[in-house]
Amino acid sequence: MIKKLKFRLIILSMSSLFILLAVLVSGMNIINYNSISEEADRILEILSHNKGTFPEFKNEYNNTENFVDKPRKPMSPEVPYESRFFVVLIDDSGNVLQTNTNKIKSVNSDQAVEYGLKVSKNSKPSGFVDVYRYIISKENTGKRIIFLECRKQLDSFYSFLYASISMSVIGYIIVIAIIFFFSGKILRPIIESYEKQKRFITDAGHEIKTPLTIINANTDILEAEIGENEGIYDIRTQTKKLTELTNNLICLARMEEAEQIELIEIPISEILSETTKEFEPIIKHKNISLNLSVAPLLSIKGNTKTIEQLLSILLDNAVKYCSQNGHIIVSLQKRGKYAEISIANTVSENIPKDDLSKIFDRFYRCDPSRNSQTGGHGIGLSIAKAIVQRHSGKIYAENTDRLQFKIIVLLPT
Protein backbone atom coordinates (compact mmCIF):
# COMPACT_ATOMS: atom_id res chain seq x y z
CA MET A 1 0.00 0.00 0.00
CA ILE A 2 2.81 2.40 0.90
CA LYS A 3 4.56 1.71 -2.40
CA LYS A 4 1.33 2.37 -4.28
CA LEU A 5 0.81 5.61 -2.36
CA LYS A 6 4.37 6.72 -3.15
CA PHE A 7 3.93 5.76 -6.79
CA ARG A 8 0.67 7.69 -7.03
CA LEU A 9 2.26 10.76 -5.44
CA ILE A 10 5.11 10.71 -7.96
CA ILE A 11 2.75 10.12 -10.89
CA LEU A 12 0.44 12.93 -9.77
CA SER A 13 3.39 15.30 -9.32
CA MET A 14 4.84 14.35 -12.71
CA SER A 15 1.50 14.77 -14.45
CA SER A 16 0.76 18.13 -12.81
CA LEU A 17 4.24 19.48 -13.56
CA PHE A 18 4.10 18.21 -17.15
CA ILE A 19 0.73 19.88 -17.76
CA LEU A 20 1.94 23.15 -16.18
CA LEU A 21 5.14 23.24 -18.25
CA ALA A 22 3.29 22.25 -21.41
CA VAL A 23 0.78 25.07 -20.92
CA LEU A 24 3.50 27.64 -20.16
CA VAL A 25 5.80 26.65 -23.05
CA SER A 26 2.90 26.34 -25.50
CA GLY A 27 1.45 29.67 -24.38
CA MET A 28 4.73 31.57 -24.69
CA ASN A 29 5.51 30.14 -28.12
CA ILE A 30 1.99 30.66 -29.44
CA ILE A 31 2.14 34.31 -28.34
CA ASN A 32 5.58 34.64 -29.94
CA TYR A 33 4.38 33.08 -33.20
CA ASN A 34 1.25 35.22 -33.30
CA SER A 35 3.35 38.31 -32.70
CA ILE A 36 5.54 37.46 -35.70
CA SER A 37 2.46 36.75 -37.85
CA GLU A 38 0.70 39.97 -36.82
CA GLU A 39 3.78 42.11 -37.48
CA ALA A 40 4.24 40.50 -40.90
CA ASP A 41 0.54 40.94 -41.70
CA ARG A 42 0.74 44.66 -40.85
CA ILE A 43 3.54 45.11 -43.37
CA LEU A 44 1.74 42.98 -45.97
CA GLU A 45 -1.45 45.01 -45.53
CA ILE A 46 0.51 48.20 -46.25
CA LEU A 47 1.99 46.63 -49.38
CA SER A 48 -1.38 45.25 -50.43
CA HIS A 49 -3.08 48.65 -50.14
CA ASN A 50 -0.30 50.17 -52.25
CA LYS A 51 -0.19 47.44 -54.93
CA GLY A 52 3.06 45.87 -53.83
CA THR A 53 5.05 48.98 -52.84
CA PHE A 54 5.61 51.02 -49.70
CA PRO A 55 4.08 54.49 -49.52
CA GLU A 56 6.22 57.52 -48.84
CA PHE A 57 6.93 58.12 -45.16
CA LYS A 58 7.02 61.46 -43.42
CA ASN A 59 7.94 61.43 -39.70
CA GLU A 60 5.76 58.48 -38.82
CA TYR A 61 3.77 56.07 -40.88
CA ASN A 62 0.63 57.34 -39.16
CA ASN A 63 1.08 60.64 -41.01
CA THR A 64 1.22 59.23 -44.52
CA GLU A 65 -1.58 60.28 -46.82
CA ASN A 66 -1.36 57.28 -49.10
CA PHE A 67 -2.67 54.68 -46.66
CA VAL A 68 -6.35 54.55 -45.78
CA ASP A 69 -6.42 52.07 -42.88
CA LYS A 70 -3.85 53.33 -40.39
CA PRO A 71 -1.97 50.69 -38.40
CA ARG A 72 -2.64 50.13 -34.74
CA LYS A 73 0.73 51.52 -33.65
CA PRO A 74 3.39 53.70 -35.27
CA MET A 75 5.70 51.92 -37.69
CA SER A 76 9.35 52.77 -38.07
CA PRO A 77 10.39 54.56 -41.29
CA GLU A 78 13.15 51.94 -41.54
CA VAL A 79 10.65 49.18 -42.30
CA PRO A 80 10.72 49.67 -46.13
CA TYR A 81 14.52 49.33 -46.10
CA GLU A 82 14.54 46.31 -43.78
CA SER A 83 11.77 44.35 -45.52
CA ARG A 84 12.53 41.80 -48.23
CA PHE A 85 9.55 40.88 -50.40
CA PHE A 86 8.44 39.92 -53.89
CA VAL A 87 5.14 40.22 -55.76
CA VAL A 88 3.33 37.90 -58.18
CA LEU A 89 0.27 38.94 -60.21
CA ILE A 90 -1.92 36.07 -61.48
CA ASP A 91 -5.10 36.37 -63.57
CA ASP A 92 -8.32 34.46 -62.95
CA SER A 93 -7.25 31.72 -65.39
CA GLY A 94 -4.12 31.00 -63.38
CA ASN A 95 -1.66 32.67 -65.73
CA VAL A 96 1.19 34.71 -64.28
CA LEU A 97 0.94 38.27 -65.57
CA GLN A 98 3.78 39.89 -63.69
CA THR A 99 6.49 39.26 -61.08
CA ASN A 100 8.53 41.77 -59.13
CA THR A 101 11.64 40.54 -57.30
CA ASN A 102 13.49 43.84 -57.09
CA LYS A 103 13.27 43.94 -53.30
CA ILE A 104 14.77 40.49 -52.65
CA LYS A 105 17.97 38.81 -53.82
CA SER A 106 17.33 35.23 -52.69
CA VAL A 107 14.37 34.68 -55.04
CA ASN A 108 14.44 34.93 -58.84
CA SER A 109 11.50 35.28 -61.21
CA ASP A 110 11.11 31.54 -61.82
CA GLN A 111 11.01 30.83 -58.08
CA ALA A 112 8.55 33.69 -57.59
CA VAL A 113 6.26 32.16 -60.24
CA GLU A 114 6.52 28.75 -58.53
CA TYR A 115 5.61 30.25 -55.16
CA GLY A 116 2.78 32.25 -56.68
CA LEU A 117 1.16 29.28 -58.43
CA LYS A 118 1.53 27.16 -55.30
CA VAL A 119 -0.15 29.74 -53.06
CA SER A 120 -2.89 30.67 -55.57
CA LYS A 121 -4.36 27.18 -55.16
CA ASN A 122 -4.87 27.71 -51.43
CA SER A 123 -8.18 28.93 -50.08
CA LYS A 124 -6.50 30.85 -47.24
CA PRO A 125 -6.02 34.60 -47.94
CA SER A 126 -2.81 34.61 -45.90
CA GLY A 127 -0.32 32.25 -44.31
CA PHE A 128 3.22 30.90 -44.43
CA VAL A 129 5.00 29.08 -47.22
CA ASP A 130 8.58 28.15 -46.31
CA VAL A 131 10.01 31.28 -44.67
CA TYR A 132 7.65 33.67 -46.47
CA ARG A 133 4.46 35.18 -45.11
CA TYR A 134 2.01 35.92 -47.91
CA ILE A 135 -1.23 37.78 -48.47
CA ILE A 136 -3.61 37.44 -51.42
CA SER A 137 -5.50 40.53 -52.54
CA LYS A 138 -8.08 40.44 -55.32
CA GLU A 139 -7.89 43.06 -58.07
CA ASN A 140 -9.63 43.65 -61.36
CA THR A 141 -6.93 41.85 -63.31
CA GLY A 142 -6.76 38.86 -60.94
CA LYS A 143 -4.87 38.11 -57.72
CA ARG A 144 -1.89 39.99 -56.39
CA ILE A 145 0.15 37.80 -54.07
CA ILE A 146 2.77 39.49 -51.91
CA PHE A 147 5.45 37.43 -50.14
CA LEU A 148 7.37 38.86 -47.19
CA GLU A 149 10.56 37.15 -46.05
CA CYS A 150 10.43 36.30 -42.30
CA ARG A 151 13.59 34.21 -42.12
CA LYS A 152 15.17 36.11 -39.21
CA GLN A 153 11.92 36.23 -37.25
CA LEU A 154 11.26 32.51 -37.77
CA ASP A 155 14.85 31.60 -36.89
CA SER A 156 14.43 33.58 -33.68
CA PHE A 157 11.10 31.86 -33.03
CA TYR A 158 12.54 28.36 -33.48
CA SER A 159 15.57 29.20 -31.36
CA PHE A 160 13.26 30.32 -28.55
CA LEU A 161 11.06 27.25 -29.08
CA TYR A 162 13.95 24.80 -28.79
CA ALA A 163 15.46 26.68 -25.86
CA SER A 164 12.16 26.79 -23.95
CA ILE A 165 11.51 23.08 -24.56
CA SER A 166 15.06 22.14 -23.57
CA MET A 167 14.94 24.20 -20.38
CA SER A 168 11.52 22.78 -19.53
CA VAL A 169 12.72 19.20 -19.99
CA ILE A 170 15.80 19.85 -17.84
CA GLY A 171 13.70 21.55 -15.17
CA TYR A 172 11.15 18.72 -15.33
CA ILE A 173 13.83 16.08 -14.77
CA ILE A 174 15.39 18.03 -11.89
CA VAL A 175 12.05 18.61 -10.13
CA ILE A 176 10.97 14.97 -10.58
CA ALA A 177 14.31 13.82 -9.16
CA ILE A 178 13.75 16.09 -6.15
CA ILE A 179 10.19 14.82 -5.69
CA PHE A 180 11.35 11.21 -6.01
CA PHE A 181 14.09 11.81 -3.44
CA PHE A 182 11.87 13.59 -0.92
CA SER A 183 8.69 11.55 -1.48
CA GLY A 184 9.72 9.16 1.29
CA LYS A 185 10.15 12.04 3.74
CA ILE A 186 6.86 13.59 2.65
CA LEU A 187 5.01 10.31 3.24
CA ARG A 188 6.91 9.42 6.42
CA PRO A 189 4.14 10.60 8.84
CA ILE A 190 1.56 8.63 6.85
CA ILE A 191 3.82 5.56 6.75
CA GLU A 192 4.45 5.73 10.50
CA SER A 193 0.75 6.15 11.23
CA TYR A 194 -0.13 3.25 8.93
CA GLU A 195 2.53 1.00 10.45
CA LYS A 196 1.35 1.85 13.97
CA GLN A 197 -2.21 1.05 12.97
CA LYS A 198 -1.24 -2.36 11.55
CA ARG A 199 0.94 -3.11 14.60
CA PHE A 200 -1.89 -2.12 16.92
CA ILE A 201 -4.36 -4.40 15.13
CA THR A 202 -1.95 -7.34 15.21
CA ASP A 203 -0.85 -6.81 18.83
CA ALA A 204 -4.38 -6.09 20.05
CA GLY A 205 -5.66 -9.17 18.25
CA HIS A 206 -3.15 -11.39 19.99
CA GLU A 207 -3.86 -9.75 23.35
CA ILE A 208 -7.61 -10.22 22.92
CA LYS A 209 -7.22 -13.91 22.12
CA THR A 210 -6.00 -14.75 25.61
CA PRO A 211 -9.01 -13.34 27.55
CA LEU A 212 -11.36 -14.85 24.96
CA THR A 213 -9.82 -18.27 25.54
CA ILE A 214 -10.20 -17.81 29.31
CA ILE A 215 -13.82 -16.67 28.90
CA ASN A 216 -14.63 -19.73 26.79
CA ALA A 217 -12.94 -22.04 29.32
CA ASN A 218 -14.81 -20.46 32.25
CA THR A 219 -18.05 -20.67 30.27
CA ASP A 220 -17.53 -24.40 29.84
CA ILE A 221 -16.85 -24.77 33.58
CA LEU A 222 -19.92 -22.68 34.47
CA GLU A 223 -22.08 -24.68 32.07
CA ALA A 224 -20.89 -27.92 33.66
CA GLU A 225 -21.81 -26.64 37.14
CA ILE A 226 -25.20 -24.99 36.54
CA GLY A 227 -26.20 -26.42 33.18
CA GLU A 228 -26.95 -24.71 29.90
CA ASN A 229 -29.04 -21.52 29.99
CA GLU A 230 -29.71 -18.44 27.87
CA GLY A 231 -26.97 -16.34 29.51
CA ILE A 232 -24.27 -18.93 28.88
CA TYR A 233 -25.49 -19.34 25.29
CA ASP A 234 -25.24 -15.56 24.71
CA ILE A 235 -21.73 -15.45 26.21
CA ARG A 236 -20.60 -18.29 23.96
CA THR A 237 -22.17 -16.69 20.88
CA GLN A 238 -20.65 -13.26 21.46
CA THR A 239 -17.19 -14.63 22.25
CA LYS A 240 -17.35 -16.68 19.07
CA LYS A 241 -18.19 -13.55 17.04
CA LEU A 242 -15.41 -11.60 18.72
CA THR A 243 -12.94 -14.41 18.05
CA GLU A 244 -13.90 -14.49 14.37
CA LEU A 245 -13.59 -10.71 14.10
CA THR A 246 -10.17 -10.78 15.78
CA ASN A 247 -8.93 -13.53 13.49
CA ASN A 248 -10.21 -11.64 10.41
CA LEU A 249 -8.49 -8.41 11.47
CA ILE A 250 -5.20 -10.21 12.08
CA CYS A 251 -5.56 -12.00 8.73
CA LEU A 252 -6.17 -8.71 6.91
CA ALA A 253 -3.26 -6.98 8.65
CA ARG A 254 -0.88 -9.83 7.82
CA MET A 255 -2.03 -9.89 4.22
CA GLU A 256 -1.36 -6.17 3.84
CA GLU A 257 2.05 -6.52 5.49
CA ALA A 258 3.20 -9.30 3.17
CA GLU A 259 5.11 -8.01 0.15
CA GLN A 260 4.22 -11.01 -2.01
CA ILE A 261 2.80 -14.51 -1.82
CA GLU A 262 3.98 -17.66 -3.50
CA LEU A 263 2.01 -18.21 -6.69
CA ILE A 264 1.80 -21.57 -8.43
CA GLU A 265 -0.49 -22.96 -11.10
CA ILE A 266 -3.71 -24.08 -9.46
CA PRO A 267 -6.93 -25.57 -10.95
CA ILE A 268 -9.43 -22.79 -10.31
CA SER A 269 -12.28 -24.78 -11.93
CA GLU A 270 -11.84 -27.64 -9.46
CA ILE A 271 -11.38 -25.34 -6.44
CA LEU A 272 -14.54 -23.35 -7.24
CA SER A 273 -16.63 -26.51 -7.73
CA GLU A 274 -15.43 -28.06 -4.46
CA THR A 275 -15.88 -24.85 -2.45
CA THR A 276 -19.42 -24.41 -3.81
CA LYS A 277 -20.29 -28.00 -2.81
CA GLU A 278 -19.32 -27.19 0.78
CA PHE A 279 -22.02 -24.48 0.82
CA GLU A 280 -24.76 -26.65 -0.73
CA PRO A 281 -26.19 -27.88 2.62
CA ILE A 282 -26.56 -24.30 3.90
CA ILE A 283 -28.08 -23.21 0.58
CA LYS A 284 -30.62 -26.04 0.65
CA HIS A 285 -31.42 -25.36 4.31
CA LYS A 286 -32.29 -21.75 3.42
CA ASN A 287 -34.43 -22.92 0.48
CA ILE A 288 -32.20 -21.11 -2.04
CA SER A 289 -31.74 -22.45 -5.56
CA LEU A 290 -28.20 -22.73 -6.93
CA ASN A 291 -27.04 -22.45 -10.54
CA LEU A 292 -23.41 -23.50 -11.02
CA SER A 293 -21.65 -23.00 -14.37
CA VAL A 294 -17.92 -23.72 -14.37
CA ALA A 295 -15.70 -23.80 -17.45
CA PRO A 296 -13.59 -26.98 -17.19
CA LEU A 297 -9.81 -27.20 -16.83
CA LEU A 298 -9.16 -23.51 -16.15
CA SER A 299 -5.99 -22.73 -14.19
CA ILE A 300 -4.53 -19.57 -12.69
CA LYS A 301 -1.30 -18.51 -11.02
CA GLY A 302 -2.31 -18.30 -7.38
CA ASN A 303 -2.12 -19.50 -3.81
CA THR A 304 -4.53 -22.35 -3.10
CA LYS A 305 -5.22 -21.45 0.52
CA THR A 306 -5.98 -17.77 -0.11
CA ILE A 307 -8.06 -18.52 -3.24
CA GLU A 308 -10.18 -20.97 -1.23
CA GLN A 309 -10.59 -18.28 1.43
CA LEU A 310 -11.62 -15.77 -1.27
CA LEU A 311 -14.28 -18.08 -2.72
CA SER A 312 -15.59 -18.96 0.75
CA ILE A 313 -15.97 -15.27 1.62
CA LEU A 314 -17.84 -14.50 -1.62
CA LEU A 315 -20.14 -17.53 -1.34
CA ASP A 316 -20.80 -16.84 2.35
CA ASN A 317 -21.68 -13.23 1.47
CA ALA A 318 -24.06 -14.40 -1.27
CA VAL A 319 -25.82 -16.83 1.09
CA LYS A 320 -26.14 -14.26 3.89
CA TYR A 321 -27.67 -11.54 1.74
CA CYS A 322 -29.71 -13.64 -0.70
CA SER A 323 -33.42 -12.83 -0.59
CA GLN A 324 -35.85 -15.41 0.82
CA ASN A 325 -36.52 -18.27 -1.62
CA GLY A 326 -34.12 -16.60 -4.01
CA HIS A 327 -31.34 -18.04 -6.10
CA ILE A 328 -27.55 -17.85 -6.38
CA ILE A 329 -25.65 -18.01 -9.67
CA VAL A 330 -22.00 -19.05 -9.62
CA SER A 331 -20.03 -19.02 -12.86
CA LEU A 332 -16.44 -19.31 -14.05
CA GLN A 333 -15.35 -18.54 -17.60
CA LYS A 334 -12.30 -17.48 -19.60
CA ARG A 335 -12.26 -13.78 -20.40
CA GLY A 336 -9.19 -12.82 -22.42
CA LYS A 337 -6.14 -13.16 -20.17
CA TYR A 338 -8.32 -13.53 -17.08
CA ALA A 339 -10.42 -16.16 -15.38
CA GLU A 340 -13.73 -14.45 -14.54
CA ILE A 341 -15.50 -15.60 -11.39
CA SER A 342 -19.03 -14.28 -11.02
CA ILE A 343 -21.18 -14.85 -7.93
CA ALA A 344 -24.65 -13.30 -7.98
CA ASN A 345 -27.55 -13.49 -5.54
CA THR A 346 -31.07 -12.12 -5.63
CA VAL A 347 -31.89 -9.19 -3.35
CA SER A 348 -35.10 -7.57 -2.23
CA GLU A 349 -33.85 -4.19 -3.49
CA ASN A 350 -30.78 -3.06 -5.40
CA ILE A 351 -27.87 -1.51 -3.56
CA PRO A 352 -27.51 2.23 -4.33
CA LYS A 353 -24.84 2.96 -6.93
CA ASP A 354 -22.97 5.21 -4.51
CA ASP A 355 -22.59 2.25 -2.13
CA LEU A 356 -21.26 -0.22 -4.71
CA SER A 357 -17.76 1.28 -4.66
CA LYS A 358 -17.70 1.29 -0.84
CA ILE A 359 -18.75 -2.28 -0.06
CA PHE A 360 -15.11 -3.42 -0.05
CA ASP A 361 -14.20 -0.90 2.67
CA ARG A 362 -13.65 -2.21 6.19
CA PHE A 363 -16.79 -2.37 8.35
CA TYR A 364 -18.88 -0.67 5.66
CA ARG A 365 -22.50 -1.75 5.51
CA CYS A 366 -25.23 -0.49 3.24
CA ASP A 367 -27.81 -1.30 5.90
CA PRO A 368 -26.41 -1.33 9.48
CA SER A 369 -29.69 -2.73 10.79
CA ARG A 370 -28.89 -6.09 9.14
CA ASN A 371 -25.85 -6.75 11.33
CA SER A 372 -27.73 -8.87 13.82
CA GLN A 373 -29.55 -10.75 11.04
CA THR A 374 -26.51 -11.78 9.02
CA GLY A 375 -24.00 -12.22 11.83
CA GLY A 376 -21.19 -10.73 9.77
CA HIS A 377 -18.63 -8.15 10.75
CA GLY A 378 -18.39 -6.09 7.55
CA ILE A 379 -14.76 -7.08 6.96
CA GLY A 380 -15.04 -10.17 4.75
CA LEU A 381 -15.14 -8.29 1.44
CA SER A 382 -12.14 -6.23 2.55
CA ILE A 383 -10.19 -9.47 2.92
CA ALA A 384 -11.50 -10.62 -0.47
CA LYS A 385 -10.25 -7.42 -2.08
CA ALA A 386 -6.84 -7.79 -0.44
CA ILE A 387 -6.54 -11.38 -1.73
CA VAL A 388 -7.48 -10.34 -5.28
CA GLN A 389 -4.96 -7.49 -5.21
CA ARG A 390 -2.26 -9.91 -4.02
CA HIS A 391 -2.99 -11.95 -7.14
CA SER A 392 -2.80 -8.84 -9.40
CA GLY A 393 -6.48 -9.21 -10.17
CA LYS A 394 -9.57 -7.03 -10.17
CA ILE A 395 -12.77 -7.16 -8.11
CA TYR A 396 -15.92 -5.08 -8.41
CA ALA A 397 -19.63 -5.23 -7.67
CA GLU A 398 -22.65 -4.36 -9.75
CA ASN A 399 -26.44 -4.52 -9.77
CA THR A 400 -28.43 -6.24 -12.50
CA ASP A 401 -31.86 -5.40 -13.85
CA ARG A 402 -33.36 -8.51 -12.21
CA LEU A 403 -32.75 -7.44 -8.60
CA GLN A 404 -29.43 -9.25 -8.42
CA PHE A 405 -26.27 -8.26 -6.63
CA LYS A 406 -23.18 -9.57 -8.40
CA ILE A 407 -19.50 -9.63 -7.44
CA ILE A 408 -17.07 -10.21 -10.29
CA VAL A 409 -13.45 -11.26 -9.79
CA LEU A 410 -10.86 -11.25 -12.57
CA LEU A 411 -7.74 -13.31 -11.90
CA PRO A 412 -4.90 -13.46 -14.45
CA THR A 413 -4.33 -16.86 -16.04
Secondary structure, DSSP 4 states (H G I P E B T S, - for coil): -HHHHHHHHHHHHHHHHHHHHHHHHHHHHHHHHHHHHHHHHHHHHHHHHTTSSPPPPSSSGGG-SS-SS--SS---TTHHHH--EEEEEE-TTS-EEEEE-TT-SS--HHHHHHHHHHHHT-S-SEEEETTEEEEEEEETTEEEEEEEE-HHHHHHHHHHHHHHHHHHHHHHHHHHHHHHHHHHHHHHHHHHHHHHHHHHHHHHHHHHHHHHHHHHHHHHHHHHHH---HHHHHHHHHHHHHHHHHHHHHHHHHHHH-S----EEEEHHHHHHHHHHHHHHHHHHTT-EEEEEE-TT-EEEE-HHHHHHHHHHHHHHHHHHPPTT-EEEEEEEEETTEEEEEEEEE-SSPPPHHHHTTTTSTT--S-GGGHHHH---S-HHHHHHHHHHHTT-EEEEEEETTTEEEEEEEEE-
